[in-house]
């Protein structure tokens, strides 16, 4: 895999990459909500931006995508914070080596998912009684609550099944797209 730092993008290309990554995140989130998928699909663009634009570009993508999703009523403003943390962590992980193989991408997705859970579960507890807004996570939450589990445990478990799978799938998709783009353009 060719390292993007060897091939610097022009300002115009960077703007196009940012716009496409933001669009990818917003559309992913919208489609997952409309189809009631058990994942969010809203961090694929961040993973691509980390590779081609670095940390600052990825944070910009996360910030813009999170704000657009919030304005479009597809998510919570807390997802902006999650997106920024995802960008920070994936940039840190990228510096340790490109997750160009499936096990590396899955490992990065797992740890990204855990970080997301740490950030978002308190928000769920304060704003939505512990529910995530994802049909699958909320169904699992309700099932556990019906079984007399504490609300915090229900919220953690509901977020766990959504966030871990989501971040692993989006990490794999982002790495696959980066590999494809490197083969086509570089």
DRENVO-574767 format. One line per 3 residues: their letters; for each residue x, y, z of C-alpha. Coordinates in steps of 0.25 Angstrom, whole numbers. Each point is the difference from the previous one (the first is absolute). Layout:
N
A = X/Y/Z  ... .
***
This chain:
186
XXX = 0/0/0  6/13/-4  1/10/11 .
XXX = -8/13/-2  10/9/6  9/-3/-12 .
XXX = -10/6/-9  -5/14/5  -14/4/-4 .
XXX = -3/14/-6  -9/9/8  -11/-2/-10 .
XXX = 1/-16/1  0/2/15  -13/7/0 .
XXX = -6/-10/-9  4/-11/9  -5/7/12 .
XXX = -14/2/-6  -1/-14/-5  4/-6/13 .
XXX = -10/9/7  -11/-4/-10  4/-15/2 .
XXX = -2/2/15  -13/7/-1  -6/-9/-10 .
XXX = 5/-13/8  -7/5/12  -13/4/-7 .
XXX = 0/-13/-8  2/-8/13  -11/7/7 .
XXX = -10/-1/-11  3/-15/-2  1/-2/15 .
XXX = 13/-7/-1  7/-5/13  12/10/-3 .
XXX = 1/15/-3  10/0/-12  4/14/3 .
XXX = 15/-1/2  5/-5/-13  3/14/-5 .
XXX = 9/2/12  8/-12/-2  2/4/-15 .
XXX = 4/14/5  10/-4/10  7/-8/-11 .
XXX = 0/11/-11  -1/13/8  6/-3/14 .
XXX = -6/4/14  -5/14/-3  -7/-5/-13 .
XXX = -6/-11/8  -5/9/11  -6/9/-10 .
XXX = -7/-11/-7  -5/-5/14  -5/14/4 .
XXX = -7/3/-13  -7/-14/-1  -4/1/15 .
XXX = -6/14/-1  -7/-4/-13  -6/-12/6 .
XXX = -4/8/12  -7/11/-9  -7/-11/-8 .
XXX = -5/-6/13  7/-13/-3  8/0/12 .
XXX = 4/7/13  10/11/2  8/-10/8 .
XXX = 4/-7/-12  9/12/-4  8/-4/12 .
XXX = 0/-14/-4  5/3/-14  11/9/5 .
XXX = 5/-11/10  -1/-11/-12  8/10/-8 .
XXX = 11/1/11  0/-14/3  1/-5/-15 .
XXX = 11/10/-3  8/-5/12  -2/-14/-4 .
XXX = 4/4/-14  13/5/5  3/-14/5 .
XXX = -2/-6/-14  -11/0/-10  -11/-10/3 .
XXX = 1/-6/-14  -3/-14/4  -14/-5/5 .
XXX = 5/-4/14  6/14/2  -12/7/-5 .
XXX = -9/-8/9  9/3/12  0/14/-3 .
XXX = -15/0/-1  -2/-8/13  8/11/8 .
XXX = -7/11/-7  -13/-6/4  4/-1/14 .
XXX = 4/14/1  -13/4/-7  -8/-7/11 .
XXX = 8/7/11  -4/13/-6  -15/-3/-4 .
XXX = -6/-8/11  0/11/10  -7/9/-10 .
XXX = -10/-11/-3  -2/-1/15  -3/15/2 .
XXX = -7/3/-13  -8/-13/-4  -2/-8/13 .
XXX = 12/-9/-5  -5/-3/-14  8/3/-12 .
XXX = -10/3/-11  5/-12/-8  -12/-10/-1 .
XXX = 9/-12/2  7/6/12  -13/4/6 .
XXX = -6/-13/-2  11/-7/8  -1/11/10 .
XXX = -15/-3/2  3/-15/1  10/2/11 .
XXX = -9/10/7  -12/-10/-1  10/-10/7 .
XXX = 2/10/12  14/5/-4  4/13/5 .
XXX = -1/12/-10  15/2/-1  2/-15/-4 .
XXX = -11/1/-10  6/12/-6  14/-5/0 .
XXX = -4/-13/-7  -9/7/-10  11/9/-4 .
XXX = 10/-11/0  -7/-9/-10  -2/12/-9 .
XXX = 13/8/1  10/-11/0  -6/-6/-13 .
XXX = -2/13/-6  14/5/2  6/-13/-5 .
XXX = -8/0/-12  3/15/-3  15/-3/2 .
XXX = 0/-11/-9  -8/8/-11  9/12/2 .
XXX = 13/-9/-2  -6/-7/-12  -4/14/-6 .
XXX = 14/5/3  7/-12/-7  -9/1/-12 .
XXX = 3/15/-1  15/-2/1  -1/-11/-11 .
XXX = -8/9/-9  6/14/2  14/-3/6 .
***
